[in-house]
């Protein structure tokens, strides 16, 4: 009985290996993995396509690891490649992603029984993946959700209320009173505010009503108000 079960198990494994390692099936599995992975990257939540992508690469390696002489090395390269690609989303630059992609592609070639055929497969799939990426970015205007969560996207321009200095442009054209003589710099009072200011000329006496004629950053230029 045990011998029969062992034989059946062996037959199933052999059949599974033979089917998965068929060039057409291998191409389909790799296409689902790479194209599905890009689709998932541009998706807000985990979806069916992302699950199929993961399942396809598991099936691919499960079948191909039953053949070949570099199974252990290929598996290690695959794990490190995926880890580096994931780390790329959290690190500035593209070095880790490039290295991870190279390790992943080399791992796939190692488990294949024909590097030449699988190289053509990967070349075709990479071209399809680039087309898919361009469609998402250029035509559908999608962004990678995980990057959107990690990067501060709030606008920091003047229209959004952000300034890199104490913006006093609101004073332009307003009337104030000199608190100290301006020789040519001094202090003026605008409402309850004490503001450093510069006289247009060389001197303005204290307690004189002045008009703000120019504001540049924190520099406020005034002249005596004409009657």
Helices and strands as residue ranges (DSSP letters): H 2-20, H 23-41, H 48-64, H 71-88, H 95-111, H 115-134, I 135-139, H 145-150, G 158-160, G 169-171, E 175-178, E 185-190, E 193-199, E 209-216, E 219-224
